[in-house]
Amino acid sequence: MELIWRILPALLFCVAAYAVSRTMRGRMVTPLRAGKGVRLSVTVTAEKDASELEPALAGLVWLAGNAALHITVIGRALTPEGAKRTELLARKYGVLYAGGPEFGDSGWKNRRKPHR
């Protein structure tokens, strides 16, 4: 009987810790929140070969979590390889891409809903 009284508080503590972690999960994992009537926008400028663009977009999409975050990628002075990479990553992550006029891009591409 004494063993049960030792195990019971530890078990209750574990259940309470689990319940708190499940309740707080959305607040701890995604620190960015958009309130009512608030629109969050981020503009990312890709230059040259845009080799570090994918980690930046992945991080922004993770950061957005449940927030309505509108991400725009603007290509400036991109190499042909960088322009192709930027367009593919914009499609992959569902963000808005504005290509540079030096490669015949005439406007906005990949118009999609904001991340939720």
DRENVOKE-596850 format. One record per residue (C-alpha): x, y, z. Coordinates in steps of 0.5 Angstrom, whole numbers, plus 500, padded with zeros to 3 digits. Layout:
% DRENVOKE-596850
+-----+-----+-----+
!   u !   v !   w !
+-----+-----+-----+
!   X !   Y !   Z !
...
+-----+-----+-----+
END
This chain:
% DRENVOKE-596850
+-----+-----+-----+
!   u !   v !   w !
+-----+-----+-----+
! 500 ! 500 ! 500 !
! 506 ! 505 ! 501 !
! 508 ! 504 ! 494 !
! 502 ! 506 ! 491 !
! 502 ! 512 ! 495 !
! 509 ! 514 ! 493 !
! 507 ! 512 ! 485 !
! 501 ! 516 ! 485 !
! 504 ! 523 ! 486 !
! 509 ! 522 ! 481 !
! 503 ! 519 ! 476 !
! 499 ! 525 ! 477 !
! 505 ! 530 ! 476 !
! 506 ! 526 ! 469 !
! 499 ! 527 ! 467 !
! 499 ! 534 ! 469 !
! 505 ! 536 ! 465 !
! 503 ! 532 ! 459 !
! 496 ! 536 ! 459 !
! 500 ! 543 ! 460 !
! 504 ! 541 ! 454 !
! 499 ! 539 ! 450 !
! 495 ! 545 ! 452 !
! 501 ! 550 ! 450 !
! 504 ! 546 ! 444 !
! 501 ! 551 ! 439 !
! 503 ! 557 ! 443 !
! 510 ! 555 ! 444 !
! 512 ! 552 ! 437 !
! 509 ! 557 ! 433 !
! 511 ! 564 ! 437 !
! 508 ! 568 ! 431 !
! 500 ! 570 ! 432 !
! 496 ! 575 ! 428 !
! 490 ! 578 ! 431 !
! 483 ! 580 ! 428 !
! 484 ! 585 ! 423 !
! 492 ! 584 ! 423 !
! 495 ! 582 ! 416 !
! 503 ! 580 ! 417 !
! 507 ! 581 ! 411 !
! 514 ! 579 ! 409 !
! 518 ! 580 ! 403 !
! 525 ! 576 ! 402 !
! 530 ! 579 ! 397 !
! 533 ! 573 ! 393 !
! 540 ! 575 ! 389 !
! 545 ! 572 ! 385 !
! 544 ! 564 ! 385 !
! 539 ! 564 ! 391 !
! 543 ! 559 ! 395 !
! 540 ! 560 ! 402 !
! 533 ! 561 ! 400 !
! 530 ! 555 ! 402 !
! 532 ! 555 ! 409 !
! 530 ! 562 ! 409 !
! 523 ! 560 ! 406 !
! 522 ! 554 ! 411 !
! 524 ! 558 ! 417 !
! 518 ! 563 ! 415 !
! 513 ! 558 ! 414 !
! 515 ! 554 ! 420 !
! 515 ! 561 ! 424 !
! 508 ! 563 ! 421 !
! 505 ! 556 ! 423 !
! 497 ! 558 ! 424 !
! 498 ! 566 ! 423 !
! 496 ! 569 ! 416 !
! 503 ! 570 ! 414 !
! 504 ! 573 ! 407 !
! 511 ! 571 ! 404 !
! 513 ! 575 ! 398 !
! 520 ! 573 ! 394 !
! 523 ! 578 ! 390 !
! 528 ! 576 ! 385 !
! 534 ! 582 ! 384 !
! 540 ! 581 ! 380 !
! 539 ! 573 ! 379 !
! 543 ! 568 ! 375 !
! 539 ! 564 ! 371 !
! 540 ! 558 ! 376 !
! 538 ! 563 ! 381 !
! 532 ! 565 ! 378 !
! 530 ! 558 ! 376 !
! 531 ! 556 ! 384 !
! 527 ! 562 ! 386 !
! 521 ! 560 ! 382 !
! 521 ! 553 ! 384 !
! 522 ! 554 ! 391 !
! 516 ! 559 ! 391 !
! 512 ! 554 ! 388 !
! 514 ! 549 ! 393 !
! 513 ! 553 ! 399 !
! 506 ! 557 ! 396 !
! 509 ! 564 ! 396 !
! 508 ! 570 ! 392 !
! 514 ! 571 ! 387 !
! 516 ! 577 ! 383 !
! 521 ! 576 ! 378 !
! 526 ! 580 ! 375 !
! 525 ! 584 ! 368 !
! 532 ! 582 ! 366 !
! 530 ! 575 ! 365 !
! 523 ! 576 ! 362 !
! 519 ! 575 ! 368 !
! 513 ! 580 ! 367 !
! 510 ! 580 ! 374 !
! 507 ! 576 ! 380 !
! 507 ! 569 ! 380 !
! 504 ! 563 ! 384 !
! 499 ! 567 ! 387 !
! 496 ! 563 ! 393 !
! 493 ! 563 ! 400 !
! 497 ! 565 ! 406 !
! 500 ! 560 ! 410 !
! 495 ! 558 ! 416 !
+-----+-----+-----+
END
